[in-house]
């Protein structure tokens, strides 16, 4: 399971330097109304939840994440929202007090990569295949029948280096491995290395991903990917 402890202190400045467009992500979430109970799996420091809570009032919002240092930042960011709760949990052992009608992950635990006209493939922060089964099995328990699961769409990963908003240099390196890839994250300032984080990801081709999700009652909804940031699954059983 991907733990981002080393990266947490620098996460916000990296992610808000053009890595993600948080307004656009929430624009996409708002397209899937109505819903009243929202769960984000892999919420990080709460950047998406903050944008969502500001723009949409629902009965409850829950964010879960494995990395406590990320959640500590999220707690401070989101303390003004009375309908929002955070929990330090591993999705493979997920335990919640209610069921949800909208669940999403954008670059969190699970997401899809689409490269041009090629079929999507599923990327998981969970390297172990049995643990992925456990994760979807647990998640399914806390989603009502007919609810929506949205898994983010990203472009292909590649090696690059760029200056971020505070002038520091962010870089990443991708190493293929059996059943997935290893991603190395780095941050440097004036030639000094400030942060290094390595995460191993597992990947599934689209047919295998649909089979995995289908085992736990999630059915893919066929629709155009154009201008979409999520693939949509419905909890049918």
N, C-alpha and C positions, 0 to 999 in steps of 0.2 A: 504494500500500500504506500502511495506517495506521501511522504511527510516533508513539509516545507519549512521546518524550524529555522534552518540556516538563512532562508530567504525572507522570512516574515518581516524583519525590520526594514527591508527595502522594497517590499512587495508593492505598496501603494504607489511609490514614485515610478517604479517600472511600469506597472499596469496602466497608470494614467498618463503615460508618455506616448500614447498612440497604440499601445498593445491591443486594447479593447476599446470599443465605443459603447460606453455604458448606457447612454441615452437610447441608442439604436437597439441594444439588447432588450431594454424594457419596452420600447415600441413594439418589438416582436412579441413579447410576453402579453402585452395588452390586447393583441389581436385574438387571443384565445379566451376572452371573457365569454360567459360569466364564470366566476369562481370566487369562493369565500375563504378557503383554507389552502394556503400556499406553503410548499416545502422546497427549499433549495438544498441539494446534496452537494457538499463541497463548496461552502459559502465563502471560504477564505476570510478576508478582512471586512466583508460585508458591503463591498462597493455596489454590487447589483441590488442587494436588498435595500440599501439606502435609497437608491434611485426609484425602486419600485414603491417603497413605503411612502415616499414624498408624493408620488403621482397617483397612487391607487389605494383607496381605503378598503380593506377586507377585514373579516372577523379575526383571522389569525394568520401570522407568518412565522414560519420556523426555519432556522438555518442550522445545519449540522456540518461539522468539519472535524477531521482527525487531528489537526495541528493546533494545540492549545495556544501557542503564541500568536497565531493568526486570529483565533477567536477573541483573545484579550483585546486586540485592536478593534475587532468588530463590536465587542461589548461597549467600548467607549464611543464608537461612531454612532451606534444605534440606540443608545440609552434613552433617547427622547421619544421613542415609539412604543406606546403601551401595549400594542397588539403584536409585538415582535419578540420572539424567544430564540435563544441560541443554545446549542448543546454540543459538547465535545464527545463525539461518537465515531466509531468505526461502522460504516454502513453494513458490514457483514454481520454485525451484532445489533442492528438498529432496533431501538426500543422507544416508542412514542406513545403519547396518551390519547391520540385521536387519529382518524383517517383524513386524508387530504384529497381535494378534487383537482389540484394542479401541482405537479412536481416537476422540477427542472434541474438541469445541470449544464452549465456552459463552461467547458474547460475544467469542470470539477472532477467528479469521480469518473464519469463516462461522457464521451462526446464523439462526434463523427468528423472525419476528414473527407473532403471532396476535392479532387484534383481535376479541374476541367470537366470533361464529359465522362470521366471514369466513374464507376460505381462507388458509392460511399463505403468507407470501412470504419468500424467501431474502434475507438481508442479507449483503453481503460487504465486508470492509475493503479489498478490491482493486477499485479503480474501473475498471480496464481489462478489457474482456471477454476479450481474448486471454490475459491473465495469469491470469484465473480458470480458463480451460481448462487452462493450464499447471499451475496449482496442483493441480487435481483429478487431472490426468494423473500428476504426480509422486507425489502421495499414494497413488494406486492401486498404484504399484510396490512400496510398502512395507507393504501389507496382504495377508494370506493370504486365499485363497478361503474364503468362509464367515465372515469376520471382520465385526465390527460397527463402523459409523461412527455416532456420536451427535452431532447438531447441536442446540445449545441452543434452547429456546423462550423468548422474551421477549414482554412486552406492548408495546403501541404506544408510540412515542417522542413526547415532547411537551416544550414549553418549561416549565421550572420553576426554582424557587430554594428552597433550604432550608438550615437550620443543620445542620452535621454534628457528630460527637461532641466535637471539640475547640473548638466554638464558631465556627469559620470558616463562611463562607457559600459553598456550592457551588451553581452554576447551570449550566444548559445551554440552548442555543437550537438549534432545528432549522430549516434552510432547505431546502425542496424544490429539486431541480435535475433536469436531464435524466438519466433512467436511475437516479435514486436520491435521495439527500439529503446535505446537509452538516451536520455536527454540531459545534457550538462548545461547548467545556467551559471553565468559569471557576471560579476559587477566589479569594475575597477575605477579608481579615481587617481589621476596624475601618476599613472603607472603602478599604483599600489592596489593589490587585490583585496577587495572588501568582502566579497561573498562568493562562495561556490556551493552549488547544490546539484545533486545528481538524482534522477528519478528514472526508474525502469517502467516502461509501459507495455501492456499486452495489446495486440490488435486482433480483430476478427474481420474476415471478409463479410460482405453484406448478407450473403445467404446464411452464414454461420451466426451473424449477429441477430438476424430475424428469428432464427431457430432458438437461440439462447433466450431472447426476450419472450418469444412465444411460449416457451416452457412455463413461464410464470405469469401468463395471461395477458401479455402486451402485444397488441396487433398494430403493425405499421400502417399508417394512413398515407396512401399514395397521393402525392400532390407535387406541383412544380417546386423545385428548389430555388428558382429565380428570386432574388432579393429576400430570401429566407435565412434566418440565423439558427433555426431549429428543425430537426426532424421530429415528427409527431407520432406518438403511439397512444392507443386507447387501451385502457384496462378493461378487457372484455370478459374476464372470468376471475 
